[in-house]
Amino acid sequence: MTTYGAETAGAAQTRLEQVARVASDPTGTHTFARYRWQAKQAALQWLSCLSEQGPSFVLCEHVEDVTLVYPDRFRFIQLKTRDRGSWSAKNMCKSGFDSLVKSYMKVRQARLHGDSKFELWLEGPISEVRATVKFVDDPATADADVRRKLVGHGLNRRWVNDFLSRLVIRHNQPTQGQMDAHALYEMGSIWPDMSMSELEIIYVRLLESATAAQEAGSLPPTILAILAQAKSALIEHGEILGSEHIPADISRQTLSREMVTALTPPLPGEPIESLTRRLSTGSAVSMLELKMRAGRAREETIQEAKYYRADMEVQRQLLIAQRVDAHESLEGLSRRTLSLARAVASQARMNAAVNPVQGRREAEVIATGLLSRLADLGHCDHEQLFGGNPFHVYGYLAHLSDKCKFPWRAA
């Protein structure tokens, strides 16, 4: 197994044993569970520094939960989790805008607001109420009630319009339960030739560093050793790569581009601008797409799977509305479809031993294998839930992948 940086094979093996059950441990006792959702979001944003167009620094728990520092602008991000339900404009006023208003006031006092955005990132969905949807799409349309509450949080009435023009709301952020899988598949998109075990080692490094930055604490010795090796010199206490550009009072809360470059493998030759741009904007991407990209499926193959999933979804919703036993019947179809998909994935893994090139494009090979067995896909639907249509069954598999039930690789 390939390891990166200064970790020994023994240490790497210990890490692997700790994270072997990333998303499957129902008790939440695996290594990743001890890291906060906010630290995981900070780690993902830190990866966007790998792009030349990305931020130069990520600042944790200073002014806001996460601040992205670009050469010519700032982004102040407030991260909010929610145990249940959706987000309404009223909810945001109770939890989220209060912090952003305080940040805006501080930034305005420093005369930096002209180069700044203030962003609220929300775990889960927003309310489907029309007023909330309109407000999230364009905060400048805020109604009188929202504006009053912003003033109540300390925003000068004269500056309400300016604040709203700089406000960005990004909902549908990965849930706390899905965050680790989401992060690892995003990383798989950046380093498609790395195994999941290797990605997990890198992910732990990023989380350890992000957590230390959140707490303004010292970096773990293993991280300092890797950074020291990258710098070819001992790093003194509190001194980090890129520190010459960072004020001393916030150096421990800062994650620099130089640091993330030292802690991660070299980038592949393929351009990653679009991937890191998506990370930095917090754009929600389906697990289906992330998994297929991590398995290096062609763009046409990914779009095809998304098309069949959307086509199937219309029929699935009609089925649920018309049949009282729909969920039970769909569960049976899930078992049969997943059994076929896993068999095709296992065959693809075995064939990769003979043809390593195919092994590097596992999701592409699996998709091709499934679509070459249309009769078998159709037979999975022996209850005629989708009329035995093999393309609807393939779309249903894509739906199951979005539910984290099929990874587009051999188990």
C-alpha positions as CSV (number, residue, x, y, z in Angstrom):
1,M,0.0,0.0,0.0
2,T,1.3,3.5,-0.8
3,T,1.5,6.0,2.0
4,Y,2.4,9.7,1.8
5,G,4.4,11.9,4.1
6,A,6.3,10.9,7.2
7,E,3.9,8.2,8.5
8,T,5.4,4.8,9.0
9,A,3.7,1.7,7.6
10,G,2.8,0.7,11.1
11,A,1.1,4.0,11.9
12,A,-0.7,3.8,8.5
13,Q,-2.0,0.4,9.3
14,T,-3.3,1.6,12.7
15,R,-5.1,4.4,11.0
16,L,-6.6,2.0,8.5
17,E,-7.9,-0.3,11.3
18,Q,-9.5,2.7,13.0
19,V,-11.3,3.9,9.9
20,A,-12.1,0.6,8.3
21,R,-15.9,1.1,9.0
22,V,-16.3,4.7,7.8
23,A,-19.9,4.8,6.9
24,S,-21.2,1.4,8.1
25,D,-20.7,1.8,11.8
26,P,-24.2,2.4,13.2
27,T,-22.9,3.3,16.7
28,G,-20.9,6.2,15.4
29,T,-17.7,5.1,17.3
30,H,-15.4,5.1,14.3
31,T,-12.5,7.6,14.1
32,F,-14.3,10.2,12.0
33,A,-17.2,10.4,14.4
34,R,-15.2,12.4,17.0
35,Y,-14.7,15.2,14.5
36,R,-17.3,17.9,14.3
37,W,-19.4,18.5,11.1
38,Q,-17.9,22.0,11.0
39,A,-14.3,20.6,11.0
40,K,-15.2,18.3,8.1
41,Q,-16.6,21.3,6.2
42,A,-13.4,23.3,6.9
43,A,-11.3,20.4,5.7
44,L,-13.2,20.2,2.4
45,Q,-12.8,24.0,1.9
46,W,-9.1,23.6,2.6
47,L,-8.9,21.3,-0.3
48,S,-10.1,24.1,-2.6
49,C,-6.8,25.8,-1.8
50,L,-5.2,23.3,-4.2
51,S,-6.6,25.2,-7.1
52,E,-4.8,28.3,-8.2
53,Q,-8.2,30.0,-8.4
54,G,-9.1,28.9,-4.9
55,P,-8.4,30.7,-1.6
56,S,-4.9,31.2,-0.2
57,F,-5.9,30.5,3.4
58,V,-8.8,29.0,5.4
59,L,-9.3,30.6,8.8
60,C,-11.2,28.7,11.4
61,E,-13.3,30.1,14.3
62,H,-12.1,33.7,13.8
63,V,-14.9,36.2,12.9
64,E,-16.9,33.2,11.5
65,D,-16.9,29.4,11.6
66,V,-14.8,29.4,8.4
67,T,-13.3,32.3,6.5
68,L,-11.9,31.9,3.1
69,V,-9.1,34.4,2.3
70,Y,-8.5,35.1,-1.4
71,P,-5.9,37.6,-2.8
72,D,-8.7,40.1,-3.5
73,R,-11.7,39.1,-1.4
74,F,-13.1,37.3,1.7
75,R,-15.9,34.9,2.3
76,F,-17.2,34.6,5.9
77,I,-19.2,31.3,6.3
78,Q,-21.5,30.4,9.1
79,L,-22.2,26.6,9.3
80,K,-25.4,25.4,10.8
81,T,-26.6,21.9,11.5
82,R,-30.2,20.8,12.1
83,D,-31.5,17.6,13.8
84,R,-34.8,17.5,12.0
85,G,-37.1,19.4,9.6
86,S,-36.3,22.0,7.0
87,W,-35.0,25.5,7.2
88,S,-37.4,28.5,6.9
89,A,-36.5,32.1,6.8
90,K,-37.7,32.3,10.3
91,N,-35.4,29.5,11.4
92,M,-32.5,31.3,9.8
93,C,-33.3,34.5,11.6
94,K,-33.2,32.6,14.9
95,S,-30.0,30.7,14.2
96,G,-27.5,31.9,11.6
97,F,-28.1,35.5,10.7
98,D,-27.3,36.7,14.3
99,S,-23.7,35.6,13.8
100,L,-23.4,36.9,10.3
101,V,-24.7,40.3,11.3
102,K,-22.0,40.5,14.0
103,S,-19.4,39.5,11.4
104,Y,-20.7,42.1,9.0
105,M,-20.5,44.8,11.6
106,K,-16.9,43.9,12.5
107,V,-15.8,43.7,8.8
108,R,-17.5,47.0,8.0
109,Q,-15.8,48.6,10.9
110,A,-12.5,47.4,9.3
111,R,-13.7,48.8,6.0
112,L,-13.3,45.4,4.3
113,H,-17.0,44.8,3.6
114,G,-16.8,45.9,0.0
115,D,-14.6,42.9,-0.8
116,S,-16.6,40.4,1.3
117,K,-19.5,37.9,1.1
118,F,-21.4,36.6,4.1
119,E,-22.6,33.0,3.6
120,L,-25.0,30.8,5.6
121,W,-24.4,27.0,4.9
122,L,-27.3,24.9,6.1
123,E,-27.3,21.1,6.7
124,G,-30.3,19.7,4.9
125,P,-33.2,21.2,2.9
126,I,-35.0,24.5,3.1
127,S,-38.8,24.8,3.4
128,E,-40.7,24.6,0.2
129,V,-42.8,27.6,1.2
130,R,-42.6,30.0,-1.7
131,A,-41.5,33.0,0.3
132,T,-38.5,31.0,1.7
133,V,-37.5,29.6,-1.7
134,K,-37.6,33.2,-3.2
135,F,-35.6,34.6,-0.3
136,V,-32.9,31.9,-0.5
137,D,-32.6,32.4,-4.2
138,D,-32.3,36.2,-3.8
139,P,-31.8,37.5,-0.2
140,A,-32.3,41.0,-1.5
141,T,-36.1,40.1,-1.7
142,A,-36.2,39.7,2.1
143,D,-39.6,40.8,3.5
144,A,-40.2,43.4,6.3
145,D,-40.2,40.7,9.0
146,V,-36.7,39.4,8.1
147,R,-35.4,43.0,7.8
148,R,-36.7,43.8,11.3
149,K,-35.1,40.8,12.8
150,L,-31.8,41.7,11.2
151,V,-32.0,45.1,12.8
152,G,-32.9,43.3,16.0
153,H,-29.6,41.4,15.8
154,G,-27.7,44.7,15.8
155,L,-27.6,45.6,12.1
156,N,-27.7,49.3,11.4
157,R,-31.0,50.0,9.6
158,R,-29.1,52.0,6.9
159,W,-27.0,49.0,6.0
160,V,-29.7,46.3,5.7
161,N,-29.8,46.5,1.9
162,D,-26.0,46.3,1.6
163,F,-25.8,43.3,4.0
164,L,-28.5,41.5,2.0
165,S,-26.7,42.2,-1.3
166,R,-23.7,40.4,0.2
167,L,-25.6,37.5,1.8
168,V,-25.4,34.0,0.2
169,I,-27.5,31.0,1.5
170,R,-26.3,27.5,0.5
171,H,-28.7,24.8,1.7
172,N,-28.7,21.0,1.2
173,Q,-25.2,20.6,2.7
174,P,-24.4,17.0,3.4
175,T,-25.9,15.7,6.6
176,Q,-23.8,14.8,9.6
177,G,-24.4,11.1,8.8
178,Q,-23.4,11.5,5.2
179,M,-20.5,14.0,5.6
180,D,-17.7,11.4,5.8
181,A,-18.8,9.5,2.7
182,H,-19.4,12.8,0.8
183,A,-15.9,14.1,1.7
184,L,-14.2,10.8,0.7
185,Y,-16.0,10.6,-2.6
186,E,-15.1,14.3,-3.3
187,M,-11.4,13.4,-2.6
188,G,-11.8,10.4,-4.9
189,S,-12.8,12.8,-7.6
190,I,-9.5,14.7,-7.1
191,W,-7.3,11.6,-6.8
192,P,-9.2,9.0,-8.8
193,D,-6.3,6.4,-8.7
194,M,-6.1,6.3,-5.0
195,S,-7.7,3.5,-3.0
196,M,-10.4,4.3,-0.4
197,S,-8.0,3.3,2.3
198,E,-5.4,5.8,1.2
199,L,-8.0,8.5,0.9
200,E,-9.0,7.8,4.5
201,I,-5.5,8.3,5.7
202,I,-5.4,11.7,4.0
203,Y,-8.8,12.6,5.3
204,V,-7.7,11.9,8.9
205,R,-4.7,14.2,8.5
206,L,-7.0,17.0,7.2
207,L,-9.4,16.6,10.0
208,E,-6.7,16.6,12.7
209,S,-5.3,19.8,11.3
210,A,-8.7,21.5,10.9
211,T,-9.7,20.5,14.5
212,A,-6.5,22.0,15.8
213,A,-7.2,25.2,13.9
214,Q,-10.7,25.4,15.3
215,E,-9.4,25.0,18.8
216,A,-6.4,27.3,18.1
217,G,-4.3,24.5,19.4
218,S,-1.0,22.9,18.4
219,L,-0.9,20.6,15.4
220,P,-0.4,16.9,16.2
221,P,3.2,15.8,16.1
222,T,2.6,13.5,13.1
223,I,1.3,16.5,11.1
224,L,4.2,18.7,12.2
225,A,6.6,15.9,11.0
226,I,5.1,15.9,7.6
227,L,5.2,19.6,7.3
228,A,8.8,19.7,8.5
229,Q,9.7,17.1,5.9
230,A,8.1,19.3,3.2
231,K,9.9,22.3,4.4
232,S,13.2,20.4,4.7
233,A,13.8,22.0,8.1
234,L,12.5,21.7,11.7
235,I,9.3,23.6,12.3
236,E,9.4,25.4,15.6
237,H,6.4,25.4,17.9
238,G,3.5,27.3,16.3
239,E,5.4,27.8,13.0
240,I,3.7,26.4,9.9
241,L,4.2,26.5,6.2
242,G,3.2,29.8,4.7
243,S,3.3,31.4,8.2
244,E,5.3,34.4,6.9
245,H,2.0,35.7,5.4
246,I,-0.1,35.1,8.6
247,P,-0.4,37.4,11.6
248,A,1.0,35.8,14.7
249,D,-2.2,36.1,16.7
250,I,-4.2,33.9,14.3
251,S,-1.5,31.6,12.9
252,R,-2.8,28.6,14.9
253,Q,-6.3,29.1,13.4
254,T,-5.0,29.2,9.8
255,L,-4.8,26.5,7.2
256,S,-2.6,27.5,4.3
257,R,-2.3,26.4,0.7
258,E,1.3,25.4,1.4
259,M,0.1,23.1,4.3
260,V,-2.6,21.3,2.3
261,T,-0.1,20.8,-0.5
262,A,2.3,19.2,1.9
263,L,-0.3,16.9,3.5
264,T,-1.8,15.6,0.3
265,P,-0.5,13.6,-2.6
266,P,0.5,15.2,-5.9
267,L,-2.4,16.2,-8.1
268,P,-3.0,14.1,-11.1
269,G,-2.4,15.5,-14.6
270,E,-6.1,16.1,-15.2
271,P,-7.4,19.6,-14.5
272,I,-9.2,19.8,-11.2
273,E,-10.5,23.4,-11.4
274,S,-14.1,22.4,-11.8
275,L,-13.9,20.0,-8.8
276,T,-12.2,22.4,-6.4
277,R,-14.5,25.2,-7.6
278,R,-17.5,23.0,-6.7
279,L,-16.0,22.4,-3.2
280,S,-15.4,26.1,-2.6
281,T,-18.9,27.1,-3.6
282,G,-20.5,24.4,-1.4
283,S,-22.5,23.2,-4.4
284,A,-24.5,20.1,-3.7
285,V,-23.7,17.1,-5.9
286,S,-25.5,13.8,-5.7
287,M,-23.7,10.8,-4.2
288,L,-24.4,9.0,-7.5
289,E,-22.3,11.5,-9.4
290,L,-19.5,11.6,-6.8
291,K,-19.2,7.8,-6.7
292,M,-19.2,7.5,-10.5
293,R,-16.6,10.2,-10.8
294,A,-14.5,8.6,-8.2
295,G,-14.7,5.4,-10.3
296,R,-13.7,7.4,-13.3
297,A,-16.8,6.9,-15.3
298,R,-17.0,9.0,-18.5
299,E,-19.1,12.1,-18.4
300,E,-21.5,10.6,-20.9
301,T,-22.0,7.6,-18.7
302,I,-22.7,9.7,-15.6
303,Q,-25.2,11.8,-17.5
304,E,-26.9,8.7,-18.8
305,A,-27.3,7.3,-15.3
306,K,-28.7,10.6,-14.1
307,Y,-31.2,10.6,-17.1
308,Y,-32.4,7.1,-16.4
309,R,-32.7,7.9,-12.7
310,A,-34.9,10.9,-13.4
311,D,-37.0,8.9,-15.9
312,M,-37.5,6.2,-13.3
313,E,-38.4,8.6,-10.5
314,V,-41.6,9.7,-12.2
315,Q,-42.7,6.0,-12.4
316,R,-41.6,5.4,-8.8
317,Q,-43.6,8.3,-7.4
318,L,-46.7,7.1,-9.3
319,L,-46.2,3.6,-8.0
320,I,-46.0,4.8,-4.4
321,A,-49.1,6.9,-4.9
322,Q,-51.1,4.0,-6.4
323,R,-50.1,0.9,-4.4
324,V,-50.2,0.4,-0.6
325,D,-47.5,-2.2,-0.8
326,A,-45.2,-0.2,-3.0
327,H,-42.4,0.2,-0.4
328,E,-42.4,-3.5,0.4
329,S,-42.3,-4.4,-3.3
330,L,-39.6,-1.9,-4.0
331,E,-37.5,-3.3,-1.2
332,G,-37.6,-6.7,-3.0
333,L,-36.6,-5.0,-6.2
334,S,-33.7,-3.3,-4.3
335,R,-32.4,-6.7,-3.1
336,R,-32.5,-8.2,-6.6
337,T,-31.0,-5.2,-8.4
338,L,-28.2,-4.8,-5.8
339,S,-27.4,-8.5,-6.1
340,L,-27.0,-8.2,-9.8
341,A,-25.0,-5.0,-9.6
342,R,-22.6,-6.5,-7.0
343,A,-22.0,-9.5,-9.1
344,V,-21.2,-7.3,-12.1
345,A,-18.9,-5.2,-9.8
346,S,-17.1,-8.3,-8.5
347,Q,-16.6,-9.6,-12.1
348,A,-15.2,-6.2,-13.1
349,R,-12.7,-6.4,-10.2
350,M,-11.6,-9.9,-11.2
351,N,-11.2,-8.8,-14.8
352,A,-9.0,-5.9,-13.6
353,A,-6.4,-8.3,-12.5
354,V,-5.9,-9.2,-16.2
355,N,-6.5,-5.7,-17.6
356,P,-5.3,-3.1,-15.1
357,V,-6.4,-0.2,-17.4
358,Q,-10.0,-1.3,-16.8
359,G,-9.4,-1.5,-13.1
360,R,-8.7,2.2,-13.0
361,R,-12.1,3.0,-14.5
362,E,-14.1,0.7,-12.3
363,A,-17.4,2.6,-12.4
364,E,-17.2,2.9,-16.2
365,V,-16.7,-0.9,-16.5
366,I,-19.6,-1.6,-14.1
367,A,-22.0,0.7,-16.0
368,T,-21.0,-0.9,-19.3
369,G,-21.4,-4.4,-17.8
370,L,-24.9,-3.7,-16.5
371,L,-26.1,-2.1,-19.7
372,S,-24.9,-5.1,-21.6
373,R,-27.2,-7.3,-19.5
374,L,-30.5,-5.6,-20.2
375,A,-32.4,-8.9,-20.0
376,D,-31.0,-9.6,-16.5
377,L,-31.9,-6.1,-15.4
378,G,-35.5,-6.6,-16.7
379,H,-35.8,-9.9,-14.9
380,C,-35.0,-8.2,-11.6
381,D,-38.4,-6.5,-12.0
382,H,-40.4,-9.7,-12.1
383,E,-43.2,-8.0,-10.2
384,Q,-43.5,-5.6,-13.1
385,L,-43.2,-2.6,-10.8
386,F,-41.6,-0.7,-13.8
387,G,-43.2,-3.0,-16.4
388,G,-40.0,-5.0,-16.7
389,N,-38.3,-2.0,-18.3
390,P,-34.5,-2.6,-17.9
391,F,-33.6,1.1,-18.2
392,H,-36.0,1.9,-15.3
393,V,-34.3,-0.8,-13.2
394,Y,-30.9,0.8,-14.1
395,G,-32.3,4.2,-13.1
396,Y,-33.5,2.6,-9.8
397,L,-30.0,1.3,-9.2
398,A,-28.8,4.9,-9.6
399,H,-31.4,6.0,-7.1
400,L,-30.1,3.3,-4.7
401,S,-26.6,4.6,-5.2
402,D,-27.7,8.1,-4.1
403,K,-29.0,6.4,-0.9
404,C,-25.5,5.1,-0.3
405,K,-26.4,1.5,-1.1
406,F,-24.2,0.9,-4.1
407,P,-20.7,2.4,-4.4
408,W,-20.0,1.6,-8.1
409,R,-17.1,-0.6,-7.1
410,A,-16.6,-4.1,-5.7
411,A,-17.4,-4.3,-2.0
